[in-house]
Amino acid sequence: KAVVSTQSGHYGRGHKDNLSLLMGCIVSSAACCLGSAACGCISSCCPTMRSSTTTRLMYSGLLLLVVLISLIIRIPGIEDKLEKFPGICKDSQVITGKLDCKSLGSYLFVYKVCFPVVIFFFLMSLIMIEVRSSRDIRGGLQNGFWLWKYLIVIAAIIGSCVGMPDDFAYPWMIIAYIGAFIFILIQLLLLVDFAHTWNETWLDNAENKDRSWMCGIAFFVILDFAAILVGNILLYVFYTKCTGNGLNITVITINLIFTFVSAGLSILPRIQEHNPHSGLLQASVISLYCTYLIWSGLSADPGQCNPMFKNETGTNGESISNSNIASTCIGIAITVFVVLWSVLQTSSNDYSKKLGVGGEEGALLGCGGTYNDGGNDAVEEGKPRVYDNEEDGVAYSYSFFHFMFMIATLYLMLVLTDWWNANSDDKQTGMYSKTSLWIKVVSSWLCYLIYSWTLVAPAIFPDRDFGYS
């Protein structure tokens, strides 16, 4: 009995200790959310992280929340389910509300959801100009007050859905197209830079460490070009089986021509003389991504040549387009991943300098300063595990970070609405549009052009330093 009572006593104390630890985590997390400390809602019971990392994760979570809300309101039949709840919809059978639930599932509603989020990131971008360290009074606003930020954004979304007039859709669409174009351009620049960096890193490893790195380069070159060849063959097989298929054949053929041209340019002796690290790996990565864009564009074409497009007639004689929800969700998931990766990469100091918005003096957006990683990850007992690593200099440009999130939200808004034309009378969802087709096709051609320019520019202007050794 003594043994049993002793063990039960230990269990009781251990259970109380675990409960106290859990309550401490909740209380400390709430304090982080309400306060201005750069702890990012992560308490002392969580792994050690830099404040610059947790801050970007929290803002990424905000963007993901907006995407999730936009996807939920596009669920078929969501308006009928909401009308059963009192005090929400205007046509509620119980208590009438202020929300026009009949507009749910429409492209217009996605516009209303994204509008306040874009304004939020725009204002944060202006506020954070020339912030050089977390000691700036604006550093607390950047790295804290998470609960209030989320609540303000959610309240603004609700207000926008209730009060934003439908006539604002067209000017908002024009602004979105401008922002999305800038984001696509930066995204393509980032992809080209990634391909060059990957090839340069592996070539340096092969020269200085182990020649087996060359096998890795050869493997990915063969894999990428095999995927490109198979992908284009499948495009010819499945997307040209119709009458009037001249456009599809032309687009696919141009993509193949650009693939061979970019690969040939990358191995020309004159090109490699000025850029020794140019090679087939970069060309294969660029061509593979552009082939994906061509497929994505052709699969969004509301025409007879698209095997994924099925056109049916509704009860009132209207045309109804059915779409593959699974492929759509996969496409959106890939888009969100690429967007977040692009935003987090371009907001760093290295990429800010490459884009001309950063430098030693913090050109334009104040991303200069001496970056300090905050020491090692060892944290003294009793100290917060999310430590401030930006007291001597910011790890990324705060202002440019919010600018990238702003244009990324505009880009995602257009992707989620399939590049809908606000002048159109059709405000309902469907996954096909000619605008989406041409946006993706032109983006692929622009990507080839940017990559080719990075190859020929050092040869055309040998006196300029392009960073190639």
NORMOBEL-V597030 format. One record per pair of residues at least 6 apart in sequence whose ideal C-beta (glycine too) atoms are under 6 Angstrom apart, sorted by the first residue. I is the first residue (numbers start at 1). J is the second residue. Records with the same first field share a line. If there is no record, write none. Layout:
I=J, J
This chain:
25=43, 45
28=43, 44
29=41, 43
32=39, 41
33=41, 146, 147
34=147
35=144
36=140, 144
37=144
38=51, 143, 144, 388
39=384, 386
40=54, 55, 58, 386
41=146
42=54, 386
44=384, 385
46=385
48=377, 379, 385
49=386
50=374, 389
51=143, 386, 388
52=389, 390, 395
54=386
55=143
56=344
58=146
60=340
66=117
67=336
69=113
70=110, 113, 416
73=104, 109
74=105, 429
78=104
79=101, 102, 104
82=88, 89, 101
83=89, 92, 101
86=92, 94, 95
87=95, 97
88=97, 99
89=97, 99, 101
90=96, 100
98=162
99=162
103=109
105=429
106=427, 428
107=417, 420, 427
108=169, 427
110=416, 417
111=169, 172
112=160, 161, 164
113=157
114=409, 413
115=160
116=156, 157, 160
117=409
118=406, 409
120=153
121=402, 405, 406
122=406
124=402
125=399, 402, 403
128=398, 399
129=366, 399
130=366
131=138, 366, 398
132=366, 369
133=369, 390, 391, 393
134=388, 390, 391
135=391
142=398
169=422
170=422
173=422
176=410, 413, 414
179=407, 410
180=410, 411, 414
182=407
183=407, 408, 411
184=443
186=346
187=342
188=447, 450
190=342, 345, 346
192=450, 451, 454
195=282, 285, 286
196=282
199=277, 279, 281, 282
200=277
202=213, 217
203=277
205=213
206=213, 214
217=281
221=280, 281, 284
224=284, 288
225=284
227=288
228=287, 288, 291
231=291
232=256
235=252
238=307
239=248, 298, 305
240=248, 249
242=304, 305
245=305
248=305
251=441
255=294
258=448
259=287
262=283, 448, 451, 452
263=280, 283
265=271, 452, 455
266=278, 279, 280, 283
270=459
271=278, 455, 459
272=278
274=458, 459
275=458, 468
278=455
286=451
290=444, 447
293=440, 443, 444
294=444
296=440
297=437, 440, 441
299=308
300=432, 436, 437
301=437
302=309, 432
308=324
309=432
310=322
311=319, 321
312=320
314=320
321=430, 432
323=431
328=431
335=415
339=408
343=404, 405, 408
345=351
346=404
347=396, 400, 401, 404
348=396
349=358, 367
352=358, 367, 397, 400
353=359
357=364, 365, 400
358=367, 397
360=368
361=368
362=368
365=397, 399, 400
367=397
369=393, 394
370=392, 393
371=393, 395
372=392
373=389
374=387, 389
379=385
418=431, 433, 436
419=433, 435, 436, 439
458=466, 468
